[in-house]
């Protein structure tokens, strides 16, 4: 399980250090793709395959299913961690997530997320204001 929040900088070549706490669980290769809320999602291969199977089952006749699948898979890349513990994020994904210098990498159960520091701060501030309401809405899911 991934959890925690880490601050790292992305360099001019698009490389960012993956927290050592996450490296082993991500494995030798893993997938990074566009996520929701203007961040990137990174999945270990086992989790990616589970998600891939679920997305394959979506009906091709549904416009939303086609759009989401395109969005998700077209941005996906396989990554490997280099000897310095870094991954290289392509420019298209850096642009999507507004990754320029300061970044935040968080663990979210079965995946990690990579955020621009400013986008993360805005998200946290907005979410804190409505956290009680969000929790109340999730009560139906026995949380």
C-alpha positions in Angstrom: 0.0 0.0 0.0 1.2 3.5 -0.9 0.8 6.3 1.6 2.5 9.5 2.6 3.5 12.8 1.1 6.9 13.8 -0.3 8.3 17.0 -1.8 10.8 16.7 -4.7 11.9 18.9 -7.6 11.7 17.9 -11.2 14.8 18.9 -13.2 15.0 20.6 -16.6 15.2 17.2 -18.3 12.0 16.0 -16.7 13.5 13.7 -14.1 12.1 13.4 -10.6 13.2 11.3 -7.7 10.7 8.6 -6.6 10.6 8.4 -2.8 12.6 5.3 -1.7 9.6 4.2 0.3 7.7 3.7 -3.0 10.4 2.2 -5.2 10.2 -1.4 -4.2 6.4 -1.6 -4.3 6.4 0.1 -7.8 8.7 -2.6 -9.1 11.2 -2.6 -11.9 8.8 -1.2 -14.4 5.5 0.6 -13.8 3.0 2.8 -15.6 2.6 6.6 -15.4 -0.4 8.2 -17.0 -2.6 11.3 -16.9 -4.7 11.2 -13.7 -7.7 13.1 -12.5 -7.5 16.6 -11.0 -4.5 17.6 -13.1 -2.0 15.2 -11.6 -0.3 12.0 -12.8 -1.1 8.5 -11.6 1.6 5.8 -11.3 0.6 2.2 -11.0 2.7 -1.0 -10.3 2.2 -3.3 -13.3 -0.1 -5.7 -11.3 -2.4 -2.8 -10.5 -2.2 -1.5 -14.1 -3.2 -4.8 -15.5 -6.3 -5.0 -13.1 -7.3 -1.5 -14.2 -6.7 -2.3 -17.9 -9.0 -5.3 -17.7 -11.7 -3.2 -16.1 -11.4 -0.5 -18.8 -11.5 -3.2 -21.6 -14.9 -4.2 -20.3 -16.4 -0.7 -20.7 -18.9 -0.6 -23.6 -17.4 0.8 -26.8 -20.8 2.2 -27.7 -20.7 4.7 -24.7 -19.1 8.0 -25.6 -17.9 8.6 -22.0 -16.2 5.1 -21.9 -14.4 5.8 -25.2 -13.3 9.2 -24.1 -12.0 8.1 -20.7 -10.2 5.1 -22.2 -8.5 7.2 -24.8 -7.5 9.9 -22.3 -6.1 7.3 -19.9 -4.2 5.0 -22.3 -2.9 7.7 -24.7 -1.0 9.3 -21.9 0.4 6.1 -20.5 4.1 5.3 -20.5 6.2 2.5 -18.9 8.8 3.8 -16.6 12.0 2.4 -15.0 13.8 3.9 -12.0 17.4 4.9 -12.8 20.4 4.3 -10.4 19.7 7.7 -8.7 16.1 6.7 -8.0 14.6 9.0 -10.7 12.1 8.5 -13.5 11.9 10.6 -16.6 8.5 12.1 -17.3 7.8 13.1 -20.9 7.0 16.7 -21.8 3.3 15.9 -22.6 2.7 14.6 -19.1 4.7 17.4 -17.5 2.6 19.9 -19.4 -0.7 18.2 -18.5 0.1 18.2 -14.8 1.9 21.6 -14.8 5.1 20.1 -13.5 7.8 22.7 -13.6 10.0 22.6 -10.5 8.5 21.9 -7.1 6.4 18.7 -7.0 4.6 16.6 -4.5 4.4 12.8 -4.7 1.7 11.2 -2.6 0.8 7.6 -1.9 -2.9 6.8 -2.5 -3.5 3.1 -1.6 -2.8 1.2 -4.9 -1.0 4.1 -6.8 1.1 7.1 -6.4 0.2 10.6 -7.6 2.6 13.3 -8.9 1.4 16.8 -8.5 2.8 20.3 -9.1 3.3 21.9 -5.7 0.9 24.8 -6.4 -1.8 22.6 -7.8 -1.6 20.3 -4.8 -1.7 23.2 -2.3 -4.8 24.5 -4.0 -6.4 21.1 -4.0 -5.7 20.5 -0.3 -7.0 24.0 0.7 -10.2 23.5 -1.3 -10.7 19.9 0.0 -10.1 20.8 3.6 -13.0 23.3 3.4 -15.4 20.5 2.4 -13.8 17.5 4.0 -16.7 17.0 6.4 -19.2 17.1 3.6 -17.1 14.7 1.5 -16.9 12.3 4.4 -20.6 12.5 4.9 -21.2 11.7 1.3 -19.0 8.6 1.6 -20.9 7.2 4.6 -23.0 5.1 2.2 -19.8 3.2 1.3 -19.3 2.1 4.9 -16.2 4.2 5.5 
